[in-house]
Amino acid sequence: MASVRTSLILLWIFASLLQGCGTKVGKIISGLATVHAAIVDKFGEEVQVQQSGFQGSASIIVTFINSSLNDKTEQLRAARALETAQIVKNHYASIVEINRIVINFVRYESRFLVFHYTQGLGSYGFDRDAKPLSSTANNPVFEASHLNPSARYSTAQDKTEISQLVQLEGVPTSGVTMFPHFSVRGDANKAPSQPPEQVTFDFASYSPAGNFSNETKLTIHVDKELAVERKVSFSRSRVADGQVAEFLFLPMKYETFLRIGNATNVIIAIGSHKYTLKREDLVAMRNMNAYVRRQPTLRPQ
């Protein structure tokens, strides 16, 4: 697999960990699958297992979705979190490369067959040895709601990277994921910064045979108006379990990104594949602009 950019990587799962070859990507996927299977076997509940990394710090994030403990006491959820962290420690082969283990509990509901609602019920942090992180400074809060973007400040670079995961199809390890991100100067967590010149949409696809041809057409329609039209080429490699990984980096003007976030209907077409963004995806991208001081006048790309 071709070398991947070091500034920000496609998936929230893999963030800064995909800088190597496809073998390393396969190793991560295989490790996450092993942990996922062990947790499901133990508790028999729906769970997501993800890997996140930034500036050399890596985390395993486990999210219980609609757990039987959602309506129980916080003490029971904390006990489950500890037990789950121990499973991660014992089953993730590359645990020495992990800095933190985070266990989340969320309530997920589908309303009116369209709008999806996610409520975070608790987040518990541990070190790689499954020991609770007592210091708030060393136990970052991972928002359970998908409406909250990630804002990571780099002291060395004096900039903040704003990003958001959008699942277009399936799940991150077997589906199509879009990862819009941009960077601004300074620590935007303390005060909004000047807007970026461009936003990059990273696409990642994992499937048995590949979803996209090497060169294809990509369009984005915003409220039925064409906002983006490009000929694009996906890079392709084969990873674990015969999966085909496909990657694409799509830069666009910040003004175009604003149009997408402020729209009520957005359709992304890649070749013969069409993806209609959900309401919460648009809200999540609009929320990314909370870190921007001013918003320029919208104009076509």
C-alpha positions in Angstrom: 0.0 0.0 0.0 1.3 3.5 -0.8 2.5 5.6 2.0 -0.3 7.4 3.8 -0.1 11.1 4.8 1.2 11.7 8.3 -0.9 14.7 9.1 -4.3 12.9 9.5 -5.3 9.5 8.3 -8.6 8.3 6.9 -10.5 6.7 9.7 -11.1 7.7 13.2 -10.4 4.0 13.9 -6.9 4.2 12.5 -6.1 7.9 12.7 -2.3 8.1 12.8 -1.7 4.3 12.7 -2.1 3.7 9.0 1.3 5.2 8.0 2.8 1.8 7.2 1.9 -0.8 4.6 -1.2 -2.9 4.2 0.2 -5.6 6.4 0.0 -3.3 9.4 -3.6 -2.3 8.5 -4.5 -5.9 8.4 -2.8 -6.5 11.8 -5.0 -3.7 13.3 -8.2 -5.1 11.7 -7.4 -8.6 12.9 -6.6 -7.4 16.4 -9.9 -5.4 16.6 -11.8 -8.4 15.3 -10.3 -10.7 18.0 -11.2 -8.2 20.8 -14.8 -7.8 19.3 -15.4 -11.5 19.2 -14.2 -11.9 22.8 -16.4 -9.2 24.1 -19.5 -10.4 22.3 -18.8 -14.0 23.5 -18.6 -12.7 27.1 -21.6 -10.4 27.2 -23.7 -11.2 24.2 -24.4 -7.6 23.4 -24.0 -5.3 20.4 -20.6 -3.6 20.6 -18.2 -1.5 18.4 -14.5 -1.8 18.8 -12.4 1.0 17.3 -8.8 2.2 17.3 -7.9 5.8 17.5 -4.6 7.6 17.4 -3.2 11.2 17.4 0.3 12.5 17.8 1.7 9.1 18.7 -0.9 8.3 21.3 -3.1 5.3 20.5 -6.4 4.2 22.1 -8.8 1.3 21.9 -12.4 2.5 22.1 -15.2 0.0 22.9 -18.8 1.2 22.7 -21.7 -0.8 24.0 -24.8 0.0 22.0 -28.2 -0.3 23.8 -26.6 -2.4 26.6 -28.8 -4.2 29.1 -26.9 -2.0 31.7 -28.2 1.3 30.2 -31.0 1.4 32.6 -29.0 0.0 35.5 -26.8 1.8 38.0 -23.6 3.6 37.1 -21.7 1.2 39.4 -22.7 -1.7 37.3 -21.6 0.0 34.1 -18.3 0.9 35.7 -17.8 -2.7 36.7 -18.6 -3.8 33.2 -16.2 -1.2 31.8 -13.4 -2.6 34.0 -14.1 -6.2 32.9 -14.1 -5.1 29.3 -10.8 -3.3 29.6 -9.3 -6.5 31.0 -10.6 -8.4 27.9 -9.0 -5.8 25.6 -5.7 -6.1 27.6 -5.7 -9.9 27.3 -6.9 -10.3 23.7 -5.4 -7.4 21.8 -2.0 -8.7 20.5 -0.5 -5.3 20.1 -1.6 -3.9 23.5 2.0 -2.6 24.2 1.4 -0.1 21.4 -1.8 1.2 23.1 -1.8 4.1 25.6 -5.5 4.1 26.7 -8.6 1.9 26.7 -11.9 3.7 26.6 -15.3 2.0 27.3 -18.5 3.9 26.3 -22.1 3.1 26.8 -24.7 4.7 24.4 -28.4 4.5 23.8 -29.2 4.5 20.1 -32.7 5.0 18.7 -34.2 5.3 15.2 -37.0 7.8 15.0 -39.4 8.2 12.1 -37.3 5.7 10.1 -34.9 8.6 9.2 -33.5 10.4 12.2 -31.2 8.5 14.5 -30.6 9.6 18.1 -27.6 8.8 20.2 -27.2 9.5 23.9 -24.0 8.9 25.8 -24.5 7.2 29.2 -20.9 7.0 30.4 -17.3 6.9 29.4 -14.6 5.1 31.4 -10.8 5.4 30.8 -8.1 2.9 31.5 -4.4 2.5 30.8 -3.0 -0.4 28.7 -2.9 -2.6 31.8 -6.7 -2.0 32.4 -6.0 0.2 35.4 -8.5 3.1 35.8 -7.2 6.5 34.8 -7.8 8.6 37.9 -6.3 11.9 36.6 -8.8 13.9 34.5 -5.9 15.4 32.5 -4.9 11.9 31.4 -8.4 10.6 30.8 -9.7 12.5 27.8 -13.5 12.4 27.2 -14.5 10.6 24.1 -17.9 11.9 23.2 -20.4 9.1 22.6 -22.6 11.3 20.4 -21.7 11.2 16.8 -22.7 14.9 16.6 -19.5 16.0 18.4 -16.4 16.4 16.2 -12.9 15.7 17.4 -10.7 18.7 18.0 -7.1 17.7 18.7 -4.6 20.5 19.4 -0.9 19.9 18.6 1.5 21.9 20.8 4.4 21.2 18.5 2.6 22.4 15.4 0.4 25.0 17.2 -2.7 24.0 15.3 -5.9 22.2 15.9 -7.2 19.4 13.7 -11.0 19.2 13.5 -12.4 15.9 12.2 -15.6 13.9 12.1 -16.4 10.3 11.2 -19.3 9.8 8.8 -20.3 6.2 8.0 -21.8 6.1 4.5 -22.3 2.3 4.4 -21.8 -0.7 6.7 -19.2 -0.3 9.5 -15.7 1.1 9.5 -14.0 -2.3 9.1 -16.4 -3.5 6.4 -18.1 -0.6 4.6 -17.6 2.9 3.2 -16.4 5.7 5.6 -16.0 9.4 5.0 -13.7 11.5 7.2 -14.0 15.3 6.7 -11.2 17.2 8.4 -9.4 20.5 8.4 -6.8 22.3 10.5 -6.8 25.8 12.0 -4.1 27.8 13.7 -3.7 27.8 17.5 -5.8 26.0 20.1 -9.3 26.2 18.8 -10.6 24.5 21.9 -9.9 27.7 23.8 -11.0 30.2 21.1 -12.3 29.9 17.5 -9.7 30.4 14.9 -9.6 31.8 11.3 -11.2 29.5 8.8 -9.1 27.1 6.7 -8.6 27.5 3.0 -9.7 24.0 2.3 -11.3 20.9 3.9 -10.3 17.4 2.9 -12.8 14.5 2.7 -11.0 11.2 3.2 -12.8 8.1 1.9 -12.1 4.6 3.0 -13.8 1.4 1.7 -13.3 -2.2 2.9 -15.0 -4.9 1.0 -14.3 -8.5 -0.3 -13.9 -7.4 -4.0 -13.6 -3.6 -4.0 -16.4 -1.1 -4.6 -14.8 1.4 -6.9 -13.0 1.4 -10.2 -9.5 2.9 -10.3 -10.8 6.0 -12.1 -14.3 7.1 -11.6 -16.6 10.1 -11.3 -17.5 11.7 -8.0 -20.3 14.2 -7.5 -21.8 15.9 -4.5 -25.3 17.4 -4.9 -26.3 20.0 -2.3 -30.1 20.6 -2.1 -30.3 19.3 -5.7 -27.6 21.6 -7.0 -24.2 20.3 -8.2 -21.5 21.4 -5.7 -18.6 19.1 -6.6 -17.8 17.1 -9.7 -14.4 15.4 -10.0 -12.7 12.5 -11.8 -11.1 10.6 -9.0 -8.8 7.6 -8.5 -8.8 5.3 -5.5 -5.7 3.6 -4.3 -6.2 -0.1 -3.7 -4.6 -2.8 -1.7 -5.5 -6.2 -0.3 -5.5 -6.5 3.5 -6.5 -9.0 6.2 -9.0 -11.8 5.4 -8.8 -11.0 1.7 -10.5 -7.6 2.2 -9.8 -5.0 -0.4 -9.0 -1.5 1.0 -9.6 1.5 -1.2 -8.6 5.1 -0.2 -9.3 8.5 -1.7 -8.4 12.0 -0.5 -10.7 14.7 -1.8 -9.9 18.4 -1.0 -12.4 21.1 -1.5 -12.8 24.8 -0.6 -14.0 25.6 2.9 -17.0 27.5 1.4 -18.1 24.3 -0.3 -17.9 22.4 3.0 -20.1 25.1 4.6 -22.7 24.5 1.9 -22.7 20.8 2.6 -23.1 21.3 6.3 -25.8 23.9 6.0 -27.9 21.9 3.5 -30.9 19.8 4.1 -30.2 17.2 1.4 -26.8 16.0 0.3 -26.2 13.1 -2.1 -22.7 11.8 -2.8 -22.3 9.7 -5.9 -19.1 7.7 -6.6 -19.4 5.8 -9.8 -22.6 3.8 -9.5 -22.8 4.1 -5.7 -25.0 6.8 -4.2 -25.0 7.8 -0.5 -27.6 10.2 1.0 -26.2 11.9 4.1 -28.3 11.5 7.2 -29.6 14.5 9.2 -27.2 13.8 12.0 -24.2 13.7 9.6 -25.0 17.1 8.3 -25.4 18.4 11.9 -22.1 16.9 12.9 -20.3 18.6 10.0 -22.0 21.9 10.8 -20.8 21.5 14.4 -17.2 21.4 13.1 -17.5 25.1 12.3 -17.9 25.9 16.0 -14.1 26.0 16.0 -13.9 28.6 13.3 -14.0 32.3 14.2 -15.8 33.7 11.1 -17.5 32.1 8.2 -16.9 33.6 4.7 -19.7 34.4 2.3 -20.8 31.2 0.6 -19.9 31.0 -3.0 -19.8 28.1 -5.5 -16.7 26.0 -5.8 
